[in-house]
Amino acid sequence: MKKYFITGLVILLPLALTIAIVVFIFNLLTGPFLGIVKTVFNHYHLFDEGFFLLNASQIQNLFAKLLILTSLFFIVIGLGFIAHWFLFNTLIKFTEYIVKRIPLVNSIYKTCQEVIKTIFTSKTQSFKRVVLARFPHPNTYSIGLITREELPGLANTSHADAIAVFVPTTPNPTSGFLVMFKPEDLIYLDMTVEDAFKYVISCGVISSEFKVLSKEKGTLQPEQLILDTQNL
């Protein structure tokens, strides 16, 4: 009998202690706000009737504690998110501060930062229009991306209409050539930048149809440009 009693205690005591600790923490967290929530319940006549073996006061206590605990849960998550975001931003700003104080590295970082902001946040057409450019020979064409259509300092010269085009290399489009072209040396394509990069990276294996786009009207021309890659 003693052996069974001890075995029962070993099973029951951890469970009882766990429940007691959970109830204690539950009451500790909800106790300071319980009176306020019950006042709101009474004002709006919520849960003012008993249910089954519980009277109205016990029902209000139960729902008030559940509401408080749920609210505290989301508040804690919100505070954690704010704290994490603040620390993350602080870390980024601190890293930028360090990088901008390193000679040579700071100029590279600032240039890259300005280029990325121009590409992704600017309302201009930089890196958003795909063209065929006469490069590297007047009788050949290469895929290019327009970076700028109005070049500063050339407004009053014979090259005022020059257009800056980035011609990426294959299969690594992060390198390439920045070339200034006359408008008549460019063929505007109805092609997305993503498709253009796929074409370059795959060395021409993955290709969409080359449709000539009218720059002036923004509409497709009837003819389609068919490229023979063997002649490029």
Contacts in CASP RR format, 6 or more apart in sequence:
PFRMAT RR
TARGET T0000
AUTHOR 0000-0000-0000
METHOD contacts of the structure
MODEL  1
MKKYFITGLVILLPLALTIAIVVFIFNLLTGPFLGIVKTVFNHYHLFDEG
FFLLNASQIQNLFAKLLILTSLFFIVIGLGFIAHWFLFNTLIKFTEYIVK
RIPLVNSIYKTCQEVIKTIFTSKTQSFKRVVLARFPHPNTYSIGLITREE
LPGLANTSHADAIAVFVPTTPNPTSGFLVMFKPEDLIYLDMTVEDAFKYV
ISCGVISSEFKVLSKEKGTLQPEQLILDTQNL
26 65 0 8 1.000
26 69 0 8 1.000
27 65 0 8 1.000
29 68 0 8 1.000
29 69 0 8 1.000
29 72 0 8 1.000
30 64 0 8 1.000
30 65 0 8 1.000
30 68 0 8 1.000
30 69 0 8 1.000
30 72 0 8 1.000
31 65 0 8 1.000
31 68 0 8 1.000
33 68 0 8 1.000
34 61 0 8 1.000
34 64 0 8 1.000
34 65 0 8 1.000
34 68 0 8 1.000
35 64 0 8 1.000
37 64 0 8 1.000
37 67 0 8 1.000
37 68 0 8 1.000
38 60 0 8 1.000
38 61 0 8 1.000
38 64 0 8 1.000
40 46 0 8 1.000
41 47 0 8 1.000
41 48 0 8 1.000
41 60 0 8 1.000
41 63 0 8 1.000
41 64 0 8 1.000
42 48 0 8 1.000
42 60 0 8 1.000
46 60 0 8 1.000
46 63 0 8 1.000
47 56 0 8 1.000
47 59 0 8 1.000
47 60 0 8 1.000
47 63 0 8 1.000
48 56 0 8 1.000
48 60 0 8 1.000
49 56 0 8 1.000
49 59 0 8 1.000
50 56 0 8 1.000
50 58 0 8 1.000
50 59 0 8 1.000
51 59 0 8 1.000
54 62 0 8 1.000
96 109 0 8 1.000
99 105 0 8 1.000
99 106 0 8 1.000
99 109 0 8 1.000
100 106 0 8 1.000
100 109 0 8 1.000
100 110 0 8 1.000
118 124 0 8 1.000
118 126 0 8 1.000
119 126 0 8 1.000
119 127 0 8 1.000
124 148 0 8 1.000
125 146 0 8 1.000
125 149 0 8 1.000
126 146 0 8 1.000
126 147 0 8 1.000
126 148 0 8 1.000
127 145 0 8 1.000
127 146 0 8 1.000
127 147 0 8 1.000
127 166 0 8 1.000
127 193 0 8 1.000
128 145 0 8 1.000
128 146 0 8 1.000
128 193 0 8 1.000
129 145 0 8 1.000
129 146 0 8 1.000
129 188 0 8 1.000
130 143 0 8 1.000
130 144 0 8 1.000
130 145 0 8 1.000
130 188 0 8 1.000
130 189 0 8 1.000
130 191 0 8 1.000
130 192 0 8 1.000
130 193 0 8 1.000
130 195 0 8 1.000
130 196 0 8 1.000
131 143 0 8 1.000
131 144 0 8 1.000
131 145 0 8 1.000
131 146 0 8 1.000
131 165 0 8 1.000
131 186 0 8 1.000
131 187 0 8 1.000
131 188 0 8 1.000
131 189 0 8 1.000
132 141 0 8 1.000
132 142 0 8 1.000
132 143 0 8 1.000
132 144 0 8 1.000
132 186 0 8 1.000
132 187 0 8 1.000
132 189 0 8 1.000
132 210 0 8 1.000
132 225 0 8 1.000
133 141 0 8 1.000
133 142 0 8 1.000
133 143 0 8 1.000
133 144 0 8 1.000
133 165 0 8 1.000
133 167 0 8 1.000
133 179 0 8 1.000
133 181 0 8 1.000
133 185 0 8 1.000
133 186 0 8 1.000
133 187 0 8 1.000
134 140 0 8 1.000
134 141 0 8 1.000
134 181 0 8 1.000
134 185 0 8 1.000
134 186 0 8 1.000
135 141 0 8 1.000
135 142 0 8 1.000
135 167 0 8 1.000
135 177 0 8 1.000
135 179 0 8 1.000
135 181 0 8 1.000
136 142 0 8 1.000
136 177 0 8 1.000
140 231 0 8 1.000
140 232 0 8 1.000
141 187 0 8 1.000
141 227 0 8 1.000
141 232 0 8 1.000
142 167 0 8 1.000
142 232 0 8 1.000
143 167 0 8 1.000
143 168 0 8 1.000
143 196 0 8 1.000
143 199 0 8 1.000
143 200 0 8 1.000
144 165 0 8 1.000
144 166 0 8 1.000
144 167 0 8 1.000
144 168 0 8 1.000
144 196 0 8 1.000
145 165 0 8 1.000
145 166 0 8 1.000
145 168 0 8 1.000
145 193 0 8 1.000
145 196 0 8 1.000
146 163 0 8 1.000
146 164 0 8 1.000
146 165 0 8 1.000
146 166 0 8 1.000
146 186 0 8 1.000
147 164 0 8 1.000
147 165 0 8 1.000
147 166 0 8 1.000
147 178 0 8 1.000
148 163 0 8 1.000
148 164 0 8 1.000
149 163 0 8 1.000
149 164 0 8 1.000
151 159 0 8 1.000
151 162 0 8 1.000
151 163 0 8 1.000
151 164 0 8 1.000
151 180 0 8 1.000
154 160 0 8 1.000
154 162 0 8 1.000
159 180 0 8 1.000
161 182 0 8 1.000
161 183 0 8 1.000
162 180 0 8 1.000
162 181 0 8 1.000
162 182 0 8 1.000
163 180 0 8 1.000
163 181 0 8 1.000
163 182 0 8 1.000
163 183 0 8 1.000
163 186 0 8 1.000
164 178 0 8 1.000
164 179 0 8 1.000
164 180 0 8 1.000
165 178 0 8 1.000
165 179 0 8 1.000
165 180 0 8 1.000
165 181 0 8 1.000
165 186 0 8 1.000
166 176 0 8 1.000
166 177 0 8 1.000
166 178 0 8 1.000
167 176 0 8 1.000
167 177 0 8 1.000
167 178 0 8 1.000
167 179 0 8 1.000
168 174 0 8 1.000
168 175 0 8 1.000
168 176 0 8 1.000
168 197 0 8 1.000
168 200 0 8 1.000
169 175 0 8 1.000
169 176 0 8 1.000
169 177 0 8 1.000
169 200 0 8 1.000
170 200 0 8 1.000
170 201 0 8 1.000
170 203 0 8 1.000
170 204 0 8 1.000
171 200 0 8 1.000
171 201 0 8 1.000
171 202 0 8 1.000
171 203 0 8 1.000
173 197 0 8 1.000
173 200 0 8 1.000
173 201 0 8 1.000
183 215 0 8 1.000
187 212 0 8 1.000
187 225 0 8 1.000
188 212 0 8 1.000
188 213 0 8 1.000
188 214 0 8 1.000
188 215 0 8 1.000
189 196 0 8 1.000
189 210 0 8 1.000
189 211 0 8 1.000
189 212 0 8 1.000
189 213 0 8 1.000
189 225 0 8 1.000
190 211 0 8 1.000
190 212 0 8 1.000
190 213 0 8 1.000
190 220 0 8 1.000
191 208 0 8 1.000
191 210 0 8 1.000
191 211 0 8 1.000
195 208 0 8 1.000
198 206 0 8 1.000
198 207 0 8 1.000
198 208 0 8 1.000
199 206 0 8 1.000
199 207 0 8 1.000
199 208 0 8 1.000
204 229 0 8 1.000
209 224 0 8 1.000
210 224 0 8 1.000
210 225 0 8 1.000
210 226 0 8 1.000
210 227 0 8 1.000
211 220 0 8 1.000
211 221 0 8 1.000
211 224 0 8 1.000
211 225 0 8 1.000
212 220 0 8 1.000
212 221 0 8 1.000
212 223 0 8 1.000
212 224 0 8 1.000
212 225 0 8 1.000
213 219 0 8 1.000
213 220 0 8 1.000
213 221 0 8 1.000
214 220 0 8 1.000
214 221 0 8 1.000
END
